[in-house]
């Protein structure tokens, strides 16, 4: 094997490795985005569930914060939903991710 053929072989191998590496990186990015979207969906689902649950609680009227209280509660429950989704409390994001990633 002469030097020219070795260099040609090395460049082909290098380009093949680079192509495979790039494909893996793209797949990781796509999978990462898919998982983030699954967690976000779970967060929205939990938020809707918490809103419905909150409507079932009677208010005593002792403290009436008005519109500011409603905004605060909405932001609080939004944060609760995000934390619950990030901690995989329900597992919905994992199920969605597995289902959607196997569809590819």
Secondary structure, 3 states (H helix, E strand, C coil): CCHHHHHHHHHHHHHHHHHHHHHHHHHHHHHHHHHHHHHHHHHHHHHHHHHHHHHCCCCCCCCCCHHHHHHHHHHHHHHHHHHHHHCCCCCHHHHHHHHHHHCC
